[in-house]
Amino acid sequence: MVEVDGGQHGFDAHAKRDAVRDRNRHKQGFRVLRFWNSDIDRNLDGVLMVVDEALQDPTPGLRPDPPLAGEG
């Protein structure tokens, strides 16, 4: 899951809500990648590289891909 955050996410109250939400998503088997709006604006290629690397690196504990039709 990719989150793009604006400046309000830097404030304590919002950051705490984000952390709770991220923990809940992790428990559901999601990995959360967070980027600032400015990262997207100034370094889109770098952001896309991080996303690509995350997609190439399966993380233990995440739910596995569903079996192909006829398998499982």
C-alpha positions as a Markdown table, in Angstrom:
| # | Residue | x | y | z |
|---|---|---|---|---|
| 1 | Met | 0.0 | 0.0 | 0.0 |
| 2 | Val | 1.4 | 3.4 | -0.9 |
| 3 | Glu | 0.5 | 6.5 | 1.0 |
| 4 | Val | 1.4 | 10.0 | -0.1 |
| 5 | Asp | 1.3 | 12.4 | 2.8 |
| 6 | Gly | 1.1 | 16.2 | 3.0 |
| 7 | Gly | 2.5 | 18.4 | 5.6 |
| 8 | Gln | -0.3 | 17.7 | 8.1 |
| 9 | His | 1.1 | 14.2 | 8.6 |
| 10 | Gly | 4.1 | 15.7 | 10.3 |
| 11 | Phe | 2.1 | 16.9 | 13.3 |
| 12 | Asp | 2.0 | 14.6 | 16.3 |
| 13 | Ala | -1.7 | 13.9 | 16.4 |
| 14 | His | -1.8 | 13.0 | 12.7 |
| 15 | Ala | 1.4 | 11.0 | 12.9 |
| 16 | Lys | 0.0 | 9.0 | 15.8 |
| 17 | Arg | -3.2 | 8.2 | 13.8 |
| 18 | Asp | -1.1 | 7.1 | 10.8 |
| 19 | Ala | 1.0 | 4.8 | 13.0 |
| 20 | Val | -2.1 | 3.1 | 14.4 |
| 21 | Arg | -3.6 | 2.7 | 10.9 |
| 22 | Asp | -0.2 | 1.4 | 9.6 |
| 23 | Arg | -0.1 | -1.2 | 12.5 |
| 24 | Asn | -3.6 | -2.3 | 11.7 |
| 25 | Arg | -2.8 | -2.7 | 8.0 |
| 26 | His | 0.4 | -4.6 | 8.8 |
| 27 | Lys | -1.7 | -7.0 | 10.9 |
| 28 | Gln | -3.9 | -7.5 | 7.9 |
| 29 | Gly | -0.8 | -8.5 | 5.8 |
| 30 | Phe | -0.2 | -5.2 | 4.1 |
| 31 | Arg | 3.1 | -3.3 | 3.8 |
| 32 | Val | 2.8 | 0.4 | 3.9 |
| 33 | Leu | 5.2 | 2.7 | 2.0 |
| 34 | Arg | 4.9 | 6.4 | 2.9 |
| 35 | Phe | 6.2 | 9.3 | 0.9 |
| 36 | Trp | 5.9 | 13.0 | 1.3 |
| 37 | Asn | 4.1 | 15.0 | -1.4 |
| 38 | Ser | 7.4 | 16.8 | -2.0 |
| 39 | Asp | 9.1 | 13.4 | -2.6 |
| 40 | Ile | 6.7 | 12.8 | -5.4 |
| 41 | Asp | 7.1 | 16.3 | -6.8 |
| 42 | Arg | 10.9 | 16.4 | -6.6 |
| 43 | Asn | 12.1 | 12.8 | -6.9 |
| 44 | Leu | 9.4 | 10.7 | -8.6 |
| 45 | Asp | 12.0 | 8.4 | -10.2 |
| 46 | Gly | 13.5 | 7.7 | -6.7 |
| 47 | Val | 10.0 | 7.0 | -5.3 |
| 48 | Leu | 9.2 | 4.6 | -8.1 |
| 49 | Met | 12.5 | 2.8 | -7.5 |
| 50 | Val | 11.6 | 2.3 | -3.8 |
| 51 | Val | 8.1 | 1.0 | -4.8 |
| 52 | Asp | 9.7 | -1.3 | -7.4 |
| 53 | Glu | 12.2 | -2.7 | -4.9 |
| 54 | Ala | 9.4 | -3.3 | -2.4 |
| 55 | Leu | 7.5 | -5.2 | -5.0 |
| 56 | Gln | 10.5 | -7.3 | -5.8 |
| 57 | Asp | 11.2 | -8.2 | -2.2 |
| 58 | Pro | 8.4 | -10.4 | -0.7 |
| 59 | Thr | 8.2 | -9.8 | 3.0 |
| 60 | Pro | 7.7 | -12.8 | 5.3 |
| 61 | Gly | 4.4 | -12.6 | 7.1 |
| 62 | Leu | 2.5 | -11.0 | 4.3 |
| 63 | Arg | -0.3 | -13.0 | 2.9 |
| 64 | Pro | 0.8 | -15.2 | 0.0 |
| 65 | Asp | -0.5 | -14.7 | -3.5 |
| 66 | Pro | -3.7 | -16.7 | -4.1 |
| 67 | Pro | -3.2 | -20.0 | -5.9 |
| 68 | Leu | -3.6 | -20.0 | -9.6 |
| 69 | Ala | -6.9 | -21.4 | -11.0 |
| 70 | Gly | -6.9 | -25.2 | -10.5 |
| 71 | Glu | -4.3 | -25.1 | -7.8 |
| 72 | Gly | -4.7 | -25.2 | -4.0 |
